[in-house]
Amino acid sequence: MMPKLRENLTYYACSAGLLIPLLYFGVQLTAMPFAPGYSVLKQTASELGMATVSTAPQVFNFGTMLRGAVMLVAAVGFLGALKRMDVGPFSTWLTTLSMVSIAFNDLGAGLFPLPDDRHEGVFLLGYVFWPLSLLAAIWRSPEARAFKTYMLLNVVLTYGLLAARGVLGDAFMPAGLFQRVFGLVTVVPIGAAAWFVGRAFKGPQR
């Protein structure tokens, strides 16, 4: 493949990550009208994919699988971009595999909607490793100071939310509200990272 074409494809694949937060919240908003009586505060997003909750559960389930497919594309883009940025192989591959894990989680969640036991599982660990591996990957970048601060803040909030939820349960925050707040500190950073990595990669070659 010609170098310029490969670099352009890498850039656009990486930029696909910008769509992840939009798909995460957008699919939910699109599916909610089909779920009469659905509570954003009390009910989780996955319940929008249940036939007992929604009159069109396929809207949420197909949308979730679409997000997984887009995440796979973004993972390939991140792999190529981080390699070109001379990031160490360990953090490059851990970042990529964590993104693939998140993608597989979304694909499985859409393919096996609740109450299927296969709805979610070990692939959720991608959300644990991804921000830490990305921070390691871009730590030495002179242009990353503001982005590192943003990512560190989200990591602290992520583990703080998990700890509070684990100790206090619904007394801390209703399940639905917790999931949306958690999405702000785990899913939105994927879009921000796509912007930063794409910009650091210098964009399409002219």
N, C-alpha and C positions, 0 to 999 in steps of 0.2 A: 504494500500500500504506500502511496506517495506520502512523504513526511507531512506536507501541508494538509492533506486530506485527513491523515491520522490525527493531527493536532486539532483540527477543526471538530472532528467527530468526538474526540476526548472532551473538548470544551463543552460541546452541546450535551453530551451524555452527563457530564458533571452538573451542568445547569439544570438538568431534569430534576435535581434535588430541590430546586426552588418550588416545584409543584407539590411537594409532599405536604407541607402545612395546609396549602389550599385544598388539597384532596382530603386531608384528615378532617378538617372542619366543614368543608363544602359538602362532602358526601353525607355527613350527619344532617346538615341543614336541608339537603335535598330529600332525605329519607323521612324526616320528621312529619311532614304533612300526611304521610300514610300511616301514622301511628297515633290514632285518637287517644287522648288522655295521657300521652307520654310526658314524663317529667324530666326535664333537663337536669334538675338538681338531684333527684333521687335515683334515676335510672341510668345505667351505663350505656355507652354507645352501642355495644354489641347487641343489646336487647332490640335495637332497631332492625336486626337481621332475623328476628324470631317470628315465625308465622303466627304465634299467639299474641304478639304485640303489634305487628304491622300487617297491613293488608297487601303490601308489596315488599316483602323482605328482601327480594332479589335486588332492589335498588341499592340497599346498603351493602349487601354481600358482594355484588359485582363491583361496586365502587371500591370496596376494601381490597379486592383482588387486583383492581386496576392500580391502586396505590402500591401494592406489592410489586407489580410489574415495573412501574416507574422507578421504584427504589432499586430494583436490580440494575436498571439502566444507569442510574446515578452511581451505584457501586462500581461499575465498570469504569465510569468516567473518573471517579475519585482515584481508582487504582492507577490509571494512566497519568492523571495530573500530578499525584503525589510522587510518582516515579520521576517525572520530568523535573520536579522541584527538588530532587536529590534528598528526599526524605529517607530515613533509614528503613530497610526492608521489614523489620519487625512491626513497627508502628503503621507502616503502609498496609501491610497485609492484615493486621489486626483490625484496623479501621475498615478495610474493605470487607472482611469476613463478618464483622459486626453488622455492617449495613446489609449484607446478604442474609444474615440471620433475621434482621428486622423484616426484610422483604418476605422471607419464608413464613414468618409469623403472620403477616398480613394475608398472604396467599392462603394459608391454612385457616385463618379466621373466617375468610369469606367462603372457602370451600366447605368448611365444617361449622356452620353457625350454631350458636347455643340452641339447645342444651347439650350438644355433642361434647364429650369429654376431650375431643381432639381440637377444640376451638382455639385454645392457646396452650403453650407449654414452654419447653426449654428455650425455644427461639427468642422468647422475651428477653433473654440475657443479653441480646444484642444492644438493648437500650442501656445496659449497665456498662459494657465495655466500650461502646462507640465514643462517647464524649471524652473519656480518659485517653484512649488511643489517639484520637484526633489532636487533643492538646499536646501529647508527646510529639506528634508528627510536626506540628507547626510552632513548637515552643521557641525555636531559635530564629524564627522569621522576624526580621526587624520591622516588618509592616503589621505584625500581628498583635501589638500591645492592646489595642481596644478590643479586638476580637477575643483574645485570651481572657481578658477581664470579663467579658460577656459570658464566655463558656464556663469559666470558673464559678461565676455567680449561679449559673444554671445547674452546675454539678452540685453545689452546696444546697440549693433549693430542692433538687431532686432527692438527695439522700435525706434532707430534713423532712420533706413531705412523707417519704416512705417510713421514716422512723416515727413520726407523729401518727401516721395512719396505723402503723403496726401496734402502737401502744394504746391509742385512744379509739381506734375504729371509727364508726359513724359519729361518735361524739365529737370527733375532731372536725369532720366535714362529711356531708352526705356523699354517697358513692358516685353519683353522677357529677356533682360539682367537683369532687376530688379528681376525677378522671380528666375533666376539661382543664383544670388548673395544671395538672400533671402534664397534659399535652402541651401547654404553653412553655414548659421548661424542658421537655424532651423531644417534642416533634418540631416545634418552631425552630430550634437551633439547627436542625438538619437543613432547612432552607437557608438560614444564615450562613452555614458552613459552605453550602453550594455556591453562594455568592462570593464568599471570601476566597475559597480555593480556586474558583473560576477566574476571579480577578488576579490572584497571585500567579495563576497559570498564563496570564497576559491575554487571554481571550483568543478569538479566531485569528489565525495568521493571514495577513493580507498579501 
